[in-house]
Every structure is written in structure tokens, then in C-alpha cells.
Amino acid sequence: MIRSGGRLLADQLVVHGADLAFCVPGESYLGLLDGIHARRDRIRLISARHEAGAANMAEAAGKLTGRPGICLVTRGPGATQASVGVHTAFQDSTPLILLVGQIARGQRDREAFQEVDLPAFFAPLAKWAAEIDDAARIPEYLSRAFHVATSGRPGPVVLGLPEDMQRDAVDVPDAAPYRPARPSAAAADVEELHGLLRAARRPLVVLGGSIWSQQAADALAAFAEASDLPVACQFRRQDHVDNASPCYIGDLGLGVNPTVVERLAASDLVVLLGGRFGDVPSGAYGRLAVAHAAGGRRLVHVHASPDELNLVYEADLAIAAAAPSVVDGLVALGPIDPGGRDPAWRADARASFEAWTEPAPRRVDGVDLGHVLRTLRELLPPDAVVTNGAGNYTVWVHRYHRHRRYGTQLAPTSGAMGYGLPAALAARAVSPAAPIVAFAGDGCFMMAAPELATAVQHDLPVVAIVADNGMFGTIRMHQERSFPGRVEGTDLVNPDFAALARACGWHAARAERDAEVEGALREALAAGRPALVHLRCDPDAITPATTLAAIRERA
């Protein structure tokens, strides 16, 4: 069957099960757009208003499904603006394929209109970056892209598509559907880990990474509960275990409960299942180093990529395997008798978590975010998906919201602003039934505000909650800590977010005090269309635990 390169590209997406893609259209990939038009019965295409938004949507879809999120952008400015989503996919270990229209092959190396050397530009941001020069090799390249994006440690792949290549007519067969290569744990390694857990008096299991499922989360929780093992989650991986489980003691993120850090410091065995030793959960790489170097703790690291093992800390037991396979092995060996362990080791940490995550009433000038999270916790069902970008408002979200199911947290471990709203739209496209709530600060929201129109155009009803304190709060906090009273560049003059949302066709409300919050949230959740709640927040209330005034005074 003779097909154009553009049609062949679309056919390969269908072969590999891609039924959803996000884009900002461009003339450099009209051939691919025409191919998708021919397969529109199999591929839903959502047009975003900015390439960063499209890339973030694709990244969020990859997080939720475990399959590569698909993003299409044009050359030059389109590719560079989409790079933020590629960076997030890399740091978050999310499968993503970015397809970039490119200049014609005969125009290369002349600084043609919007020319960018895509493989060179994306080399440090992607697992693999290449260009397809020969349309007959499209099935080969797309097959490799899906395999690379999903195998080992998942991540992003970038493929450049010269515009003239998309017009070439070729006669080649489709590739076979991809099957990701997932390493499984050796039985001897699981038995050794089981033995280490039996011998430990103060064990701590830490969950992270992206290769998880509801089945693995449930199995891990059941094993931990039967073995009386405390379980923590890494930064923005709090949905890896039911937060209502008595084994869950909290997260190793920002604004972390001191009890979790104390448990990490006092443990004699740390088991990191699936995650990397990033600087946030490890406390700038300092929380484990001293005790482990002194021989006071044993360390087990389980990761799907052998390249991550012993990268930061030397493990006593390093297992190159997907975390769920290790969980399955532990379950098969049976629960561990906790009889020789102090029962307070897990119970006291759980009690601390429950106290830590109950917002205390706070007198502020405006809306108390703790009250907002307490109210939402009462209103949202267990399958609700909560998204956010970056900023100090996220400290309230991560501290007070309790995740009950896997796949209910979409938040960038890369710390990218502007992520929450695009991620929420992707979640709605993937999960048409569950409530989707996007949190954003005022600075964070304005980086994704064009996607207000995307939500209406593509009928993606979500709830956006904008915490407006008139500044880039995180940067102001650090500024006051380092240079007290010398404010520069962090003030914001904002629009009326509710009016802006209404202008785009959203339901919208504004809450200026706690008494207005519940009604606004109930209306938003019941609106049946995109809904925004604009919260006026006290700029001095910079975290749940302190104020800018206190930080300035201490500095």
C-alpha cells in the first residue's frame, strides 16, 4: 500500500495504540495533520493554545496511562516552547513522544526559517532525539520511539519530521505494536530483601518512580500493613499508596513533616522502591549520606534502570527491576512478623501524619488555604484527580490533601510552573468521569492561561482553583530570607481571574473569605463545564507554618 509519509506516521500512531494527541498546529507538519485527519476515527487531536501547554498535556497523559503521551509541534519556536514538557517528562520519568515538524531536507545548515538542530537541542533533555530523513523508515523510527519511551526508566523521545519527507510516497508495511521491556526481579534478590526486612528493627519503605499501577499500590499497602512497615512516598508521588492506610506516614517533599525526616535518619534499613535519589526527597543529598557512610544503616534500591543504581549512594542491595515485580515477589514470600520490632516505630509516625495533615484554623487577611483543602477533602471522592504546578501554594496541597488511589496526583517533580491547568485538561481527556481539580498560584496560572480557551473548545470540564497573593510567592520567600526587605521583581499585578475565565466561557466565582469557599467549590464541582474559583490570599501567609514577616525578622 503506497502511503505518504504523513499518512504513514498517523498509521503508526494507531498501530501503537495512541488514541489521543495534543498539538499546536504548524505548516511544517501539515502532512502529519492530514494523516491524522484520515485516522480521526482512531485518534482524538486536542489543539492547545501554546506549545508548553500541549507538551504538559501530553506529559500528564503519559503519567496517567503509562503509555507515551503524544505531542505535535512545529519547528523552531514550537519545539523550543515545548521543551519544558520534555524536561518535565525526563525528570518525572514519564513516557512522551514529541513529533516536531522540521525544515525541508535540502535547506539544512543554512539557518533556514525557524531552523533548529533538533537532535542537538534535545540531546540533554530526552532519552533519544533524531530526525527521519527517509519516509520508508517511519515504521522503524516510530517503533523505536515507543520502545525507548517506555522501556527501562521511561522518558521522552523527540523525532524531527522534515516537511518534504512527509509528502514522499512509499510502500512499506506497518511495524508490530510495541511491547515495553520491563525488567523483573531475580528471586534471589527478593529473598534477600525479604530477609533484610525480617532482620530490621527500624525499617522504612519509600515509594517513587513512575512504573506503578493500582494493583501494585494495593499489593504494597496490604504487605506493609500485614508486616507493620512504615511507608513514605517521594516528592509528588503521594498517590503510590492509599494515604488512609495505617502504614502510610507521609511524603519526603517540600515542607515535609519533621517526623518523616526523623524516621529516615533513625532507620536501620531504607528500601527505595522505584524512585531516584533526587535532591528533594534526599534533602539536598544529605539525609542519607552520614548514617550510611558510618555503617549505621542498610540501603536497598530498586529501579528499572541499572544506570540509576549506585548513582548517588552505594546500595547494600541494588535490584534492577520494575518496582511492582519486587512487590509481587515480597507478597509471594508472605508478610513479615513484626514481633521483634517496636510497635511505636510505625504507629507513632502514622499518628504524627494524621495530626500534621489536619489544618489548624488560621487568622489571615483573605482565604486560608488550609480551610480550602479541608473543605475539598470533604467534597471530593477517592477517584478525584488533583493537579498543580509549582509555587508555595503547593505546600498546602501536598500537606493537606490525602490521595486514595493511584493516578490521582499530577504534579511535576521538575518544579515546572504552568503545569496544573494543562495537566487537568489531559486528565479530563483520559478520565471522562472523575472530578479533576487544578491548583495554581497567580504566577503559575498566568503561564497557562491561554488554555482556558482550550478547555471550552474541546469540552474539558475541570475545576481550576487560583490562589492569588499578588506575587511570585516562592521567590519572594527566598528573597526575604536572603535579602530581607529588598523586594525586586516578585510583585505581580493580576487580572480579575474570575472575569477572565468568564470571558472564555467558564463558570467562575471569587472567594475573599473562608465563609465563601464551600459554596464556591460546590458550585464549581457541579457546574458541568469548566469552572474557576479565584481565591484572594494573604501575601504574608507564605507557608502553613510561617509568615513573610517572621522570615524577614529572622533574616
C-alpha positions as CSV (number, residue, x, y, z in Angstrom):
1,M,0.0,0.0,0.0
2,I,1.5,3.3,-1.1
3,R,1.2,6.0,1.5
4,S,2.5,9.5,2.1
5,G,5.0,10.0,4.9
6,G,2.3,11.9,6.8
7,R,-0.3,9.2,6.5
8,L,2.3,6.5,7.4
9,L,3.1,8.5,10.6
10,A,-0.5,8.6,11.6
11,D,-0.9,4.9,10.9
12,Q,2.0,4.1,13.1
13,L,0.5,6.0,16.0
14,V,-2.7,3.9,15.6
15,V,-0.6,0.7,15.4
16,H,1.0,1.5,18.7
17,G,-2.3,2.3,20.4
18,A,-2.1,6.1,20.5
19,D,-5.7,7.4,20.6
20,L,-5.1,10.9,22.0
21,A,-2.6,13.6,20.9
22,F,-2.1,17.2,21.8
23,C,-0.8,19.9,19.4
24,V,-0.3,23.4,18.3
25,P,-0.7,23.2,14.5
26,G,2.1,24.4,12.2
27,E,2.8,24.4,8.5
28,S,5.9,22.3,8.9
29,Y,3.8,19.2,9.7
30,L,0.7,19.6,7.5
31,G,1.4,16.2,6.1
32,L,1.0,14.6,9.5
33,L,-2.1,16.6,10.3
34,D,-3.6,15.3,7.1
35,G,-2.7,11.8,8.0
36,I,-4.4,12.3,11.4
37,H,-7.5,13.6,9.6
38,A,-7.7,10.3,7.7
39,R,-7.5,8.4,11.0
40,R,-9.7,10.8,13.1
41,D,-11.9,7.9,14.0
42,R,-9.0,6.4,16.0
43,I,-7.0,9.5,17.2
44,R,-8.5,12.4,19.1
45,L,-6.5,15.6,18.5
46,I,-6.7,18.4,21.0
47,S,-5.3,21.7,19.8
48,A,-3.8,23.8,22.7
49,R,-3.0,27.5,22.6
50,H,0.7,27.2,23.5
51,E,3.3,24.6,22.9
52,A,4.2,24.4,26.6
53,G,0.6,23.7,27.4
54,A,0.4,21.0,24.7
55,A,3.6,19.3,25.9
56,N,2.4,19.4,29.5
57,M,-0.9,17.9,28.5
58,A,0.9,15.1,26.7
59,E,3.2,14.5,29.7
60,A,0.2,14.3,32.1
61,A,-1.5,11.8,29.8
62,G,1.7,9.7,29.8
63,K,1.7,9.8,33.6
64,L,-1.9,8.7,33.8
65,T,-1.9,5.9,31.2
66,G,1.7,4.6,31.4
67,R,1.7,4.9,27.5
68,P,3.6,7.6,25.7
69,G,1.8,10.9,25.7
70,I,1.8,12.3,22.1
71,C,2.6,15.9,21.3
72,L,2.9,17.6,17.9
73,V,4.5,20.9,17.4
74,T,6.2,22.9,14.6
75,R,9.9,23.7,14.2
76,G,11.9,26.4,15.9
77,P,9.8,28.3,18.3
78,G,7.3,25.5,18.6
79,A,10.0,23.0,19.5
80,T,11.7,25.3,22.0
81,Q,8.5,26.2,23.7
82,A,7.5,22.5,24.0
83,S,10.9,21.7,25.6
84,V,9.6,22.5,29.1
85,G,7.3,19.5,28.8
86,V,10.2,17.3,27.6
87,H,12.2,18.4,30.6
88,T,9.4,17.5,32.9
89,A,8.9,14.1,31.3
90,F,12.7,13.4,31.7
91,Q,12.8,14.4,35.4
92,D,9.5,12.7,36.1
93,S,10.3,9.5,34.2
94,T,7.2,9.9,32.0
95,P,6.8,8.3,28.6
96,L,6.4,11.0,26.0
97,I,6.9,11.3,22.2
98,L,7.3,14.8,20.8
99,L,6.9,14.9,17.0
100,V,8.3,18.1,15.5
101,G,7.8,19.4,12.0
102,Q,11.1,20.4,10.5
103,I,12.5,22.4,7.6
104,A,12.9,20.6,4.3
105,R,15.9,18.4,4.0
106,G,17.5,20.4,1.2
107,Q,17.5,23.6,3.3
108,R,19.6,22.3,6.2
109,D,22.6,24.1,7.6
110,R,21.7,27.4,6.1
111,E,19.9,28.9,9.1
112,A,16.6,28.5,7.2
113,F,13.4,29.9,8.6
114,Q,12.9,28.5,12.1
115,E,15.7,26.1,11.7
116,V,16.9,24.3,14.9
117,D,19.2,21.3,15.1
118,L,16.6,19.2,16.9
119,P,18.8,16.2,17.9
120,A,21.5,18.6,19.3
121,F,19.0,20.8,21.1
122,F,17.1,17.9,22.8
123,A,20.0,15.6,23.4
124,P,20.3,16.5,27.1
125,L,16.5,16.6,27.7
126,A,15.4,13.4,26.0
127,K,16.2,9.7,26.1
128,W,16.6,9.8,22.3
129,A,16.3,12.6,19.7
130,A,16.5,12.1,16.0
131,E,15.2,13.1,12.6
132,I,13.5,10.9,10.0
133,D,15.1,11.5,6.6
134,D,13.6,8.5,4.8
135,A,9.8,8.1,4.8
136,A,10.3,4.3,4.2
137,R,11.9,4.1,7.7
138,I,9.0,5.7,9.5
139,P,7.7,2.4,11.0
140,E,11.2,1.6,12.3
141,Y,11.6,5.0,13.9
142,L,8.2,5.2,15.5
143,S,8.6,1.6,16.8
144,R,11.9,2.5,18.4
145,A,10.4,5.7,19.8
146,F,7.6,3.9,21.6
147,H,10.0,1.2,22.9
148,V,12.6,3.8,24.1
149,A,10.0,5.9,25.8
150,T,8.5,3.0,27.8
151,S,11.4,0.7,28.5
152,G,13.8,0.8,31.4
153,R,13.3,4.2,33.0
154,P,10.5,5.8,31.0
155,G,11.1,9.2,29.4
156,P,10.7,11.4,26.4
157,V,11.7,10.9,22.8
158,V,11.8,13.6,20.2
159,L,11.6,13.0,16.4
160,G,12.0,15.7,13.8
161,L,9.9,15.3,10.7
162,P,11.2,17.2,7.6
163,E,8.2,18.7,5.8
164,D,9.2,17.4,2.4
165,M,9.7,13.9,3.9
166,Q,6.0,13.9,5.0
167,R,5.0,14.2,1.3
168,D,7.1,11.3,0.0
169,A,5.1,8.3,-1.2
170,V,6.4,4.9,0.0
171,D,5.3,1.3,0.0
172,V,6.3,-0.2,3.3
173,P,4.4,-2.4,5.9
174,D,3.4,-1.2,9.4
175,A,5.5,-2.2,12.4
176,A,4.2,-4.6,15.0
177,P,2.6,-2.9,18.1
178,Y,5.3,-2.1,20.7
179,R,5.8,-4.1,23.9
180,P,7.8,-2.3,26.6
181,A,10.8,-4.2,28.1
182,R,10.3,-4.2,31.8
183,P,13.0,-6.0,33.9
184,S,11.8,-8.3,36.7
185,A,13.5,-9.0,39.9
186,A,15.5,-12.2,40.4
187,A,14.1,-14.5,43.0
188,A,17.3,-14.5,45.0
189,D,17.3,-10.7,45.2
190,V,13.7,-10.6,46.5
191,E,14.5,-13.3,49.1
192,E,17.5,-11.2,50.3
193,L,15.3,-8.1,50.6
194,H,12.7,-10.1,52.5
195,G,15.4,-11.3,54.8
196,L,16.7,-7.8,55.4
197,L,13.2,-6.6,56.2
198,R,12.8,-9.5,58.7
199,A,16.0,-8.6,60.4
200,A,15.4,-4.8,60.6
201,R,14.2,-3.2,63.8
202,R,13.5,0.2,62.3
203,P,12.7,-0.3,58.6
204,L,11.4,2.4,56.3
205,V,10.0,1.8,52.8
206,V,10.0,4.7,50.4
207,L,8.0,4.6,47.1
208,G,8.8,6.6,44.0
209,G,9.2,6.5,40.2
210,S,6.6,6.1,37.5
211,I,6.2,2.4,36.8
212,W,3.3,1.7,39.1
213,S,-0.4,0.7,39.0
214,Q,-3.4,0.5,41.2
215,Q,-2.8,-3.3,41.6
216,A,0.8,-2.7,42.7
217,A,-0.2,0.1,45.1
218,D,-2.8,-2.1,46.7
219,A,-0.5,-5.1,47.0
220,L,2.2,-3.0,48.6
221,A,-0.2,-1.5,51.1
222,A,-1.5,-5.0,52.1
223,F,2.0,-6.3,52.5
224,A,3.1,-3.3,54.5
225,E,0.0,-3.4,56.8
226,A,0.4,-7.1,57.5
227,S,4.2,-6.5,58.2
228,D,3.7,-3.3,60.2
229,L,6.1,-1.5,57.9
230,P,6.0,2.3,57.7
231,V,5.8,3.6,54.1
232,A,6.6,7.1,52.8
233,C,6.4,8.5,49.3
234,Q,8.8,10.6,47.4
235,F,8.2,14.2,46.3
236,R,4.9,14.4,44.3
237,R,4.4,10.6,44.3
238,Q,1.9,10.6,47.2
239,D,-0.7,8.6,45.2
240,H,1.6,5.5,45.2
241,V,-0.2,4.1,48.3
242,D,-3.6,4.8,49.8
243,N,-3.0,7.7,52.3
244,A,-5.7,6.2,54.5
245,S,-3.6,3.1,55.0
246,P,-2.2,2.8,58.6
247,C,1.2,2.1,57.1
248,Y,1.4,5.4,55.3
249,I,3.4,8.0,57.3
250,G,3.8,10.9,54.8
251,D,6.0,12.2,52.0
252,L,9.5,13.3,51.5
253,G,8.7,16.5,49.7
254,L,8.8,20.3,50.4
255,G,7.6,21.5,53.7
256,V,7.9,17.9,54.9
257,N,6.7,16.6,58.3
258,P,9.8,16.5,60.6
259,T,8.7,13.1,61.8
260,V,9.3,11.6,58.4
261,V,12.8,13.0,58.2
262,E,13.4,11.7,61.7
263,R,12.3,8.2,60.7
264,L,14.6,8.3,57.7
265,A,17.5,9.4,59.9
266,A,16.9,6.7,62.6
267,S,16.1,3.8,60.3
268,D,18.4,0.8,60.1
269,L,17.0,-0.2,56.7
270,V,15.8,2.1,53.9
271,V,14.1,0.5,50.9
272,L,13.6,2.8,48.0
273,L,11.1,1.2,45.6
274,G,11.1,2.6,42.1
275,G,12.4,6.2,42.7
276,R,15.6,8.1,42.2
277,F,17.6,9.8,44.9
278,G,16.7,13.3,43.9
279,D,17.7,16.3,45.9
280,V,14.2,17.0,47.3
281,P,13.5,13.6,48.9
282,S,17.1,13.2,50.0
283,G,17.3,16.7,51.5
284,A,19.9,18.1,49.0
285,Y,21.6,14.6,49.1
286,G,22.3,15.0,52.8
287,R,19.7,12.9,54.7
288,L,21.2,9.5,54.0
289,A,24.9,10.2,53.5
290,V,26.2,10.4,57.0
291,A,24.5,7.5,58.6
292,H,25.1,5.2,55.6
293,A,28.8,6.1,55.3
294,A,29.2,5.3,59.0
295,G,27.6,1.9,58.6
296,G,24.6,2.7,60.6
297,R,22.0,1.9,58.0
298,R,21.5,-0.6,55.2
299,L,20.2,0.6,51.9
300,V,18.2,-1.2,49.2
301,H,17.5,0.5,45.9
302,V,15.1,-0.9,43.4
303,H,14.9,0.8,40.0
304,A,14.1,-0.3,36.4
305,S,17.2,1.3,35.0
306,P,20.6,-0.1,36.2
307,D,22.1,3.3,35.4
308,E,20.3,4.8,38.4
309,L,21.6,2.2,40.8
310,N,24.6,3.4,42.9
311,L,24.5,6.7,41.1
312,V,24.2,8.8,44.3
313,Y,24.5,6.3,47.2
314,E,26.1,2.9,47.1
315,A,23.3,0.4,48.0
316,D,23.8,-2.7,50.0
317,L,21.4,-4.4,47.7
318,A,20.7,-2.9,44.2
319,I,17.9,-4.5,42.2
320,A,17.5,-3.6,38.5
321,A,13.8,-4.3,38.2
322,A,10.4,-2.5,37.9
323,A,9.1,-1.9,41.5
324,P,5.8,-3.9,41.0
325,S,7.8,-7.1,40.3
326,V,9.6,-6.7,43.6
327,V,6.3,-6.1,45.4
328,D,4.8,-9.2,43.8
329,G,7.8,-11.2,45.0
330,L,7.6,-9.9,48.5
331,V,3.8,-10.7,48.6
332,A,4.6,-14.3,47.4
333,L,7.0,-14.8,50.2
334,G,4.4,-13.7,52.8
335,P,4.2,-11.0,55.4
336,I,6.9,-10.4,57.9
337,D,6.3,-11.0,61.6
338,P,6.9,-7.6,63.3
339,G,7.1,-9.2,66.7
340,G,10.7,-8.2,67.3
341,R,10.1,-4.5,66.3
342,D,9.0,-1.6,68.5
343,P,5.3,-1.2,67.6
344,A,5.6,2.6,68.1
345,W,8.1,2.8,65.2
346,R,5.2,2.8,62.7
347,A,2.3,3.8,64.9
348,D,3.8,7.0,66.2
349,A,4.8,8.1,62.8
350,R,1.2,7.4,61.5
351,A,-0.2,9.4,64.4
352,S,2.1,12.3,63.5
353,F,1.0,12.2,59.9
354,E,-2.7,12.4,60.9
355,A,-2.0,15.3,63.1
356,W,0.2,17.0,60.5
357,T,-2.4,16.8,57.8
358,E,-5.2,18.3,59.8
359,P,-5.3,22.1,59.0
360,A,-5.5,24.3,62.1
361,P,-7.7,27.4,61.9
362,R,-5.6,30.4,61.0
363,R,-6.4,34.1,61.0
364,V,-5.4,35.6,57.7
365,D,-6.3,38.6,55.5
366,G,-8.3,36.7,52.9
367,V,-8.9,33.0,52.4
368,D,-7.0,30.4,54.4
369,L,-5.7,27.7,52.1
370,G,-5.8,25.2,54.9
371,H,-9.6,25.7,55.1
372,V,-9.8,25.3,51.3
373,L,-8.0,21.9,51.4
374,R,-10.1,20.7,54.4
375,T,-13.3,21.6,52.5
376,L,-12.2,19.9,49.3
377,R,-11.2,16.8,51.2
378,E,-14.8,16.5,52.4
379,L,-16.2,17.2,48.9
380,L,-14.1,15.1,46.6
381,P,-14.5,11.4,46.0
382,P,-11.5,9.0,46.2
383,D,-11.0,8.9,42.4
384,A,-10.7,12.7,42.1
385,V,-7.5,13.8,40.3
386,V,-5.7,16.8,41.8
387,T,-3.1,18.7,39.7
388,N,-0.7,21.5,40.4
389,G,2.3,23.3,39.0
390,A,5.0,25.0,41.2
391,G,4.9,27.6,43.9
392,N,4.4,27.9,47.7
393,Y,0.6,27.2,47.3
394,T,1.6,23.6,46.6
395,V,2.8,23.1,50.1
396,W,-0.8,23.3,51.4
397,V,-1.9,20.9,48.6
398,H,0.7,18.3,49.3
399,R,0.3,18.6,53.1
400,Y,-3.4,18.5,53.5
401,H,-4.9,16.6,50.5
402,R,-5.0,12.8,51.0
403,H,-4.7,10.7,47.9
404,R,-6.7,7.4,48.0
405,R,-5.9,5.9,44.6
406,Y,-3.0,5.6,42.2
407,G,-3.1,8.1,39.3
408,T,-4.8,10.9,41.3
409,Q,-1.8,13.2,41.6
410,L,-0.4,15.1,38.6
411,A,2.4,17.3,39.7
412,P,5.8,17.9,38.2
413,T,8.8,16.7,40.2
414,S,10.7,19.0,37.8
415,G,9.2,22.0,39.6
416,A,7.7,23.5,36.4
417,M,5.2,26.3,36.7
418,G,2.2,26.4,34.4
419,Y,1.6,22.7,34.7
420,G,-1.6,22.3,36.7
421,L,-4.2,23.5,34.2
422,P,-2.8,21.7,31.1
423,A,-2.4,18.5,33.2
424,A,-6.0,18.8,34.4
425,L,-7.3,19.1,30.8
426,A,-5.3,16.0,29.8
427,A,-6.7,14.2,32.9
428,R,-10.2,15.0,31.7
429,A,-9.5,13.8,28.2
430,V,-8.1,10.5,29.7
431,S,-10.7,10.1,32.5
432,P,-14.1,11.5,31.5
433,A,-15.8,10.7,34.8
434,A,-13.6,11.5,37.8
435,P,-13.6,15.1,39.2
436,I,-10.5,16.9,38.1
437,V,-9.2,19.8,40.2
438,A,-6.2,22.0,39.2
439,F,-4.5,24.2,41.7
440,A,-2.4,27.2,40.6
441,G,-0.9,30.2,42.1
442,D,-1.4,33.5,40.4
443,G,2.0,33.5,38.8
444,C,1.7,29.8,37.9
445,F,-1.7,30.2,36.4
446,M,-0.8,33.0,34.1
447,M,1.8,30.8,32.4
448,A,-1.1,28.5,31.3
449,A,-4.0,31.0,31.0
450,P,-4.4,30.5,27.2
451,E,-5.6,27.0,27.9
452,L,-8.8,28.4,29.3
453,A,-9.9,28.6,25.7
454,T,-8.7,25.0,25.0
455,A,-11.0,23.7,27.8
456,V,-14.1,25.2,26.3
457,Q,-13.2,24.4,22.7
458,H,-12.7,20.7,23.5
459,D,-15.4,20.4,26.2
460,L,-13.0,19.5,29.0
461,P,-14.8,20.4,32.2
462,V,-12.3,20.8,35.1
463,V,-12.2,22.9,38.2
464,A,-9.3,25.4,38.5
465,I,-8.5,27.0,41.9
466,V,-6.3,30.1,41.7
467,A,-4.6,31.2,44.9
468,D,-3.9,34.9,44.3
469,N,-1.5,36.6,46.7
470,G,-0.1,39.1,44.2
471,M,3.4,37.8,43.9
472,F,5.8,35.0,42.9
473,G,5.5,33.6,46.4
474,T,8.3,31.1,46.5
475,I,10.8,33.5,45.1
476,R,9.6,36.3,47.4
477,M,10.1,33.8,50.4
478,H,13.7,33.1,49.3
479,Q,14.3,36.8,48.6
480,E,13.2,37.9,52.0
481,R,15.3,35.1,53.6
482,S,18.5,36.2,51.7
483,F,17.9,39.9,51.2
484,P,15.2,41.0,53.8
485,G,13.2,44.0,52.7
486,R,14.9,44.3,49.3
487,V,12.0,43.2,47.1
488,E,12.7,43.3,43.4
489,G,10.9,41.6,40.5
490,T,8.5,39.4,42.5
491,D,5.4,41.7,42.7
492,L,2.5,40.8,40.4
493,V,-0.4,42.9,39.1
494,N,-3.1,40.4,38.2
495,P,-6.3,40.4,36.2
496,D,-9.6,39.5,37.7
497,F,-9.2,35.8,37.2
498,A,-12.9,35.1,37.5
499,A,-13.8,37.7,34.9
500,L,-11.0,36.3,32.6
501,A,-12.5,32.8,33.0
502,R,-16.0,34.0,32.2
503,A,-14.8,35.8,29.1
504,C,-13.5,32.4,27.9
505,G,-16.8,30.6,28.6
506,W,-16.1,29.2,32.1
507,H,-18.2,29.3,35.2
508,A,-16.3,31.4,37.7
509,A,-16.6,32.7,41.3
510,R,-14.4,34.7,43.7
511,A,-13.9,33.9,47.3
512,E,-12.4,36.6,49.6
513,R,-13.0,34.9,53.0
514,D,-13.4,31.4,54.4
515,A,-17.2,31.6,54.6
516,E,-17.4,31.9,50.8
517,V,-15.2,28.9,50.0
518,E,-17.6,26.0,50.4
519,G,-20.4,27.4,48.3
520,A,-17.9,28.5,45.5
521,L,-16.4,25.0,45.4
522,R,-19.7,23.2,45.4
523,E,-20.9,25.3,42.5
524,A,-17.7,24.8,40.6
525,L,-17.8,21.0,41.0
526,A,-21.5,20.9,39.9
527,A,-21.1,23.3,37.0
528,G,-20.9,20.7,34.3
529,R,-18.5,22.9,32.4
530,P,-15.0,24.3,33.1
531,A,-15.2,26.2,36.4
532,L,-12.7,28.5,38.1
533,V,-12.6,29.7,41.7
534,H,-10.5,32.8,42.4
535,L,-9.2,32.9,45.9
536,R,-7.9,36.1,47.4
537,C,-5.0,35.1,49.7
538,D,-2.9,36.8,52.3
539,P,0.6,37.5,50.9
540,D,2.0,37.3,54.4
541,A,0.8,33.7,54.9
542,I,3.7,32.3,52.8
543,T,3.5,28.7,54.1
544,P,1.2,26.8,56.5
545,A,3.8,27.2,59.3
546,T,5.2,30.7,58.9
547,T,4.8,34.3,57.5
548,L,6.9,36.6,55.4
549,A,7.1,38.9,58.3
550,A,8.6,36.2,60.5
551,I,11.1,35.2,57.8
552,R,12.1,38.8,57.3
553,E,12.6,39.3,61.1
554,R,14.7,36.2,61.4
555,A,16.9,37.2,58.5
